[in-house]
Amino acid sequence: DVKVTQSSRYLVKRTGEKVFLECVQDMDHENMFWYRQDPGLGLRLIYFSYDVKMKEKGDIPEGYSVSREKKERFSLILESASTNQTSMYLCASSLPGQGGSFTFATFGSGTRLTVV
Amino acid sequence: KNEVEQSPQNLTAQEGEFITINCSYSVGISALHWLQQHPGGGIVSLFMLSSGKKKHGRLIATINIQEKHSSLHITASHPRDSAVYICAVRVRQGGAYNFNKFYFGSGTKLNVKP
């Protein structure tokens, strides 16, 4: 069964910590995405990557960075976690050329991050 | 103001009821998606619409491009339909990489009671 796996289901971190959220896909997809989901705001795109070592800012990249050293792995990094980064983080991947169309995207189950 | 507005935010129904979730948007779109998110968090695509109506099992999705409105209907609802339903609109974005930009509704949380 093909899937997108996020390394942690729940995380609690302290303000100022450096946080790594890991996402691995086994579908050989070129495109990978990181979203955050907050009540009342819906999903918002943080970063996406369309190839190894390539990245593009989404709608809310401030306070985040990403790393894609291998095709199957896309990491989201919070350089210095803050309480306003408490959220559900969702990773997704899709085929090349789909441009992120959800019909062809596969999502992970999410990481609920709490920053205290 | 959000580009995509969904209503209602929360919906409780009895098993067997007919359910309607509404989505209105304010931007020009190339397509509209209805997504389902179960309590486990993963999101799956139910429909992609650019015009008219689509049906899949007990689910029906319609879109009116002129009125910028879409509805998701569930006939004969069942407890396993309990989930968050999300409307997402796709806006084509130019550039060297033809990445589609999406705007998302905040979701409708549906609870179907047996």
Interface residues (C-beta under 8 A of the other chain):
Chain A: P39 G40 L41 G42 L43 R44 L45 F48 Y50 E56 M88 L90 A92 G97 G99 G100 S101 F102 T103 A105 F107 G108 S109 G110 R112
Chain B: N2 V4 A31 H33 L35 G40 G41 G42 I43 V44 S45 M48 I86 A88 R90 Y97 N98 F99 N100 F102 F104 G105 S106 G107
